[in-house]
C-alpha cells in the first residue's frame, strides 16, 4: 500500500512543486524542495485530502514534517 500511496503523492508533489519526476523518499522534507513553502504546503494538504477523500486535523498537519509522516497519516485515514 505504501508504494501506491507514494506513487499518488509523487504525482501531486511534481505538479504542486513543479518538479520533473523527482524521486520522493520517506525522508524528503521541505528543506529538500526549495518551492515547498507555507502556501504550497497548504496546496499540498488540500490536494491530498481531495485525492484520497480524507481530512486532516490541525495537529496532524503541523506534525507532518516529511513524506514518511504524510504517508503514515494517509494510511490512518484510508
C-alpha positions in Angstrom: 0.0 0.0 0.0 2.8 2.4 0.8 4.0 2.1 -2.8 0.6 3.0 -4.2 0.3 6.0 -1.9 3.8 7.1 -2.8 3.0 6.9 -6.5 -0.1 9.1 -6.0 1.6 11.7 -3.8 4.6 11.8 -6.1 2.4 13.0 -8.9 0.9 15.6 -6.6 4.3 16.8 -5.5 5.5 17.0 -9.1 2.5 19.2 -10.0 2.5 21.5 -7.0 6.2 22.0 -6.7 6.9 22.0 -10.5 9.3 19.1 -10.2 10.5 16.9 -13.1 9.9 13.3 -11.9 11.5 13.9 -8.5 12.1 10.7 -6.6 10.4 11.1 -3.2 11.7 9.2 -0.2 10.2 8.9 3.3 12.8 11.4 4.5 12.0 14.0 1.8 11.1 17.3 3.6 10.6 21.0 2.9 14.4 21.5 3.1 14.9 19.2 0.1 12.4 21.0 -2.1 13.0 24.8 -2.5 9.5 25.6 -3.6 7.9 23.8 -0.5 6.9 26.9 1.3 3.9 27.5 3.6 1.5 28.4 0.7 2.5 25.3 -1.3 2.2 23.2 1.9 -1.4 24.2 2.2 -2.0 23.4 -1.5 -0.3 20.0 -0.9 -2.5 19.1 2.0 -5.7 20.2 0.3 -4.9 18.3 -2.9 -4.0 15.2 -0.9 -7.2 15.4 1.1 -9.2 15.7 -2.1 -7.3 12.9 -3.9 -7.7 10.4 -1.1 -11.1 11.7 0.1 -9.8 12.3 3.6 -9.5 15.2 6.1 -6.5 16.0 8.3 -6.9 17.9 11.6 -4.7 20.8 12.5 -2.5 18.8 14.8 -1.8 16.2 12.1 -0.9 18.9 9.6 1.5 20.6 11.9 3.2 17.3 12.9 3.8 16.2 9.2 7.5 17.1 8.7 8.3 14.8 5.8 6.9 12.4 3.2 7.0 9.4 5.6 4.9 11.3 8.1 2.5 12.2 5.3 2.2 8.6 4.2 1.6 7.4 7.8 -1.2 9.9 8.2 -2.8 9.0 4.9 -2.7 5.3 5.9 -4.5 6.0 9.1 -7.4 7.7 7.2 -8.0 5.3 4.4 
